[in-house]
Structures are given as C-alpha cells and as structure tokens.
Amino acid sequence: MQAVARAFFHVPVVGWLLRDAVHGLPDARYYFIFNLLVLFAALVYFFGYPFLIVSALTATAAMLVTLVILTASDMFSRLGKKRAAR
C-alpha cells in the first residue's frame, strides 16, 4: 500500500499537491482542499448540470456502500463470536 502511495506522489501536479498536503506545512491541507473545491467548480462550469448530477450520483453510491459496510461489520463480528463459541 505504501508503494502505491509513493508512486501516486510522483504524479505531476496532483501527486505533488497531495504529498505537500500530507507531509508539508499545516496550512497545505487547507490549500489542497481549496484547490479541490476550485477544480470542482471549474468542472461544473465547463460541463454544467450533467457533471453535477453524475457527481451527486457517485456520492450517493459511495455513501450507500459506506452504510452497507458499517452495518454489515456487526453481522460479521457476530458470526465470528458464534464460531468461537462452538
């Protein structure tokens, strides 16, 4: 996993900004978040309403998967306790 992160840090511009946000000055995180917001606004400006809809649907799918993972983790811990009790 660390090799993938290191490889991503070598990607021009985006990787450099991410590396600076992770390992740089404390203010760099806020600049990185601001850059992401400006990028999102620029993409909405250039591609318009369809980009906004696609990003909202993507966020919805990500949240649904997160909820399923969070609620399913309780089920898996119960199965492990039942197997250990046998």
Backbone as CSV, one residue per row, in Angstrom:
resi,resn,N_x,N_y,N_z,CA_x,CA_y,CA_z,C_x,C_y,C_z
1,MET,0.822,-1.193,0.000,0.000,0.000,0.000,0.862,1.251,0.000
2,GLN,1.963,1.201,0.716,2.843,2.362,0.746,3.501,2.594,-0.604
3,ALA,3.751,1.527,-1.344,4.354,1.680,-2.663,3.394,2.393,-3.611
4,VAL,2.101,2.095,-3.492,1.107,2.763,-4.333,1.034,4.239,-3.976
5,ALA,1.066,4.549,-2.681,1.025,5.949,-2.251,2.263,6.692,-2.730
6,ARG,3.420,6.057,-2.601,4.644,6.705,-3.080,4.623,6.909,-4.585
7,ALA,4.095,5.946,-5.314,4.000,6.083,-6.765,3.039,7.207,-7.133
8,PHE,1.937,7.334,-6.377,0.977,8.403,-6.663,1.559,9.771,-6.336
9,PHE,2.452,9.852,-5.357,3.090,11.129,-5.024,3.978,11.641,-6.154
10,HIS,4.420,10.758,-7.051,5.286,11.167,-8.159,4.518,11.637,-9.392
11,VAL,3.204,11.565,-9.349,2.392,12.054,-10.462,2.502,13.579,-10.491
12,PRO,2.791,14.165,-11.638,2.942,15.615,-11.684,1.677,16.346,-11.237
13,VAL,1.858,17.429,-10.605,0.882,18.383,-10.093,-0.010,17.775,-9.013
14,VAL,-0.873,16.813,-9.331,-1.807,16.275,-8.336,-1.054,15.537,-7.239
15,GLY,-0.123,14.696,-7.593,0.672,13.970,-6.610,1.528,14.900,-5.771
16,TRP,2.077,15.920,-6.403,2.893,16.880,-5.667,2.049,17.655,-4.662
17,LEU,0.850,18.043,-5.077,-0.040,18.754,-4.154,-0.470,17.846,-2.999
18,LEU,-0.766,16.588,-3.290,-1.159,15.652,-2.250,-0.002,15.372,-1.291
19,ARG,1.196,15.202,-1.817,2.368,14.974,-0.956,2.606,16.178,-0.052
20,ASP,2.447,17.373,-0.601,2.608,18.571,0.208,1.522,18.665,1.276
21,ALA,0.307,18.219,0.958,-0.781,18.250,1.942,-0.532,17.246,3.069
22,VAL,0.057,16.097,2.740,0.289,15.072,3.755,1.542,15.356,4.571
23,HIS,2.629,15.712,3.897,3.921,15.847,4.575,4.382,17.292,4.723
24,GLY,3.654,18.232,4.190,4.104,19.622,4.188,3.674,20.391,5.418
25,LEU,3.612,21.694,5.259,3.199,22.575,6.340,1.730,22.345,6.692
26,PRO,1.317,22.719,7.895,-0.087,22.509,8.285,-1.088,23.262,7.406
27,ASP,-0.701,24.400,6.866,-1.599,25.164,6.005,-1.822,24.509,4.646
28,ALA,-0.934,23.606,4.260,-1.020,22.994,2.928,-2.295,22.161,2.769
29,ARG,-2.795,21.602,3.863,-4.032,20.819,3.783,-5.194,21.700,3.343
30,TYR,-5.267,22.887,3.903,-6.365,23.799,3.563,-6.246,24.295,2.123
31,TYR,-5.030,24.516,1.657,-4.829,24.915,0.268,-5.236,23.781,-0.676
32,PHE,-4.926,22.540,-0.284,-5.300,21.385,-1.109,-6.816,21.259,-1.204
33,ILE,-7.513,21.409,-0.080,-8.981,21.341,-0.086,-9.557,22.467,-0.929
34,PHE,-8.987,23.663,-0.800,-9.449,24.787,-1.614,-9.230,24.522,-3.093
35,ASN,-8.090,23.931,-3.442,-7.816,23.593,-4.842,-8.817,22.570,-5.369
36,LEU,-9.192,21.586,-4.550,-10.194,20.608,-4.972,-11.552,21.269,-5.197
37,LEU,-11.929,22.205,-4.317,-13.199,22.914,-4.491,-13.204,23.775,-5.747
38,VAL,-12.086,24.438,-6.014,-11.981,25.252,-7.238,-12.032,24.357,-8.469
39,LEU,-11.382,23.198,-8.413,-11.430,22.258,-9.531,-12.852,21.768,-9.763
40,PHE,-13.569,21.450,-8.687,-14.955,21.013,-8.813,-15.816,22.122,-9.429
41,ALA,-15.634,23.358,-8.962,-16.400,24.478,-9.505,-16.085,24.695,-10.984
42,ALA,-14.814,24.545,-11.358,-14.436,24.715,-12.762,-15.051,23.616,-13.630
43,LEU,-15.072,22.386,-13.129,-15.680,21.301,-13.889,-17.186,21.493,-14.030
44,VAL,-17.831,21.999,-12.980,-19.264,22.298,-13.089,-19.488,23.411,-14.095
45,TYR,-18.611,24.390,-14.116,-18.750,25.495,-15.059,-18.587,25.007,-16.501
46,PHE,-17.577,24.143,-16.743,-17.310,23.705,-18.108,-18.298,22.643,-18.598
47,PHE,-18.644,21.680,-17.742,-19.508,20.590,-18.175,-20.959,20.779,-17.768
48,GLY,-21.201,21.653,-16.822,-22.559,22.028,-16.466,-23.290,21.047,-15.588
49,TYR,-24.599,21.066,-15.782,-25.514,20.305,-14.952,-25.273,18.797,-14.996
50,PRO,-24.924,18.198,-16.141,-24.660,16.751,-16.149,-23.519,16.341,-15.216
51,PHE,-22.479,17.153,-15.144,-21.378,16.832,-14.227,-21.849,16.882,-12.785
52,LEU,-22.685,17.841,-12.466,-23.212,17.960,-11.113,-24.073,16.743,-10.761
53,ILE,-24.881,16.294,-11.700,-25.730,15.118,-11.468,-24.880,13.859,-11.299
54,VAL,-23.894,13.674,-12.154,-23.045,12.483,-12.074,-22.261,12.470,-10.762
55,SER,-21.754,13.612,-10.339,-21.013,13.649,-9.079,-21.943,13.397,-7.889
56,ALA,-23.181,13.877,-7.940,-24.134,13.607,-6.862,-24.505,12.126,-6.819
57,LEU,-24.690,11.506,-7.970,-25.000,10.075,-8.006,-23.817,9.231,-7.525
58,THR,-22.618,9.664,-7.852,-21.425,8.969,-7.373,-21.314,9.073,-5.860
59,ALA,-21.573,10.257,-5.323,-21.537,10.430,-3.868,-22.620,9.598,-3.194
60,THR,-23.782,9.494,-3.816,-24.857,8.677,-3.264,-24.454,7.211,-3.221
61,ALA,-23.863,6.713,-4.282,-23.415,5.319,-4.310,-22.327,5.072,-3.267
62,ALA,-21.419,6.022,-3.124,-20.345,5.872,-2.131,-20.914,5.841,-0.714
63,MET,-21.887,6.675,-0.426,-22.494,6.683,0.904,-23.288,5.407,1.163
64,LEU,-23.961,4.885,0.137,-24.701,3.635,0.290,-23.753,2.482,0.590
65,VAL,-22.642,2.420,-0.115,-21.649,1.377,0.139,-21.074,1.528,1.540
66,THR,-20.827,2.762,1.967,-20.316,3.004,3.316,-21.304,2.529,4.372
67,LEU,-22.584,2.817,4.175,-23.596,2.360,5.124,-23.689,0.837,5.167
68,VAL,-23.598,0.199,4.022,-23.650,-1.263,3.985,-22.440,-1.847,4.708
69,ILE,-21.273,-1.278,4.496,-20.062,-1.776,5.168,-20.167,-1.579,6.674
70,LEU,-20.636,-0.418,7.090,-20.747,-0.155,8.526,-21.767,-1.063,9.195
71,THR,-22.871,-1.321,8.542,-23.883,-2.169,9.159,-23.554,-3.649,9.018
72,ALA,-22.853,-4.036,7.990,-22.500,-5.441,7.809,-21.355,-5.851,8.727
73,SER,-20.558,-4.916,9.196,-19.448,-5.277,10.079,-19.961,-5.876,11.380
74,ASP,-21.120,-5.436,11.847,-21.716,-6.011,13.046,-22.128,-7.463,12.794
75,MET,-22.632,-7.754,11.617,-23.035,-9.116,11.290,-21.820,-10.040,11.281
76,PHE,-20.708,-9.576,10.710,-19.519,-10.414,10.649,-18.918,-10.641,12.022
77,SER,-18.980,-9.656,12.905,-18.447,-9.866,14.247,-19.308,-10.861,15.016
78,ARG,-20.617,-10.884,14.780,-21.497,-11.870,15.436,-21.200,-13.276,14.934
79,LEU,-20.950,-13.413,13.637,-20.636,-14.735,13.096,-19.328,-15.258,13.683
80,GLY,-18.364,-14.381,13.862,-17.087,-14.792,14.458,-17.247,-15.235,15.896
81,LYS,-18.115,-14.572,16.648,-18.335,-14.952,18.043,-19.059,-16.295,18.132
82,LYS,-19.998,-16.555,17.205,-20.713,-17.843,17.205,-19.751,-18.983,16.880
83,ARG,-18.856,-18.779,15.935,-17.901,-19.820,15.574,-16.930,-20.067,16.717
84,ALA,-16.522,-19.013,17.406,-15.594,-19.176,18.520,-16.269,-19.885,19.698
85,ALA,-17.580,-19.703,19.849,-18.300,-20.343,20.952,-18.453,-21.839,20.727
86,ARG,-18.472,-22.264,19.485,-18.620,-23.699,19.182,-17.357,-24.391,19.582
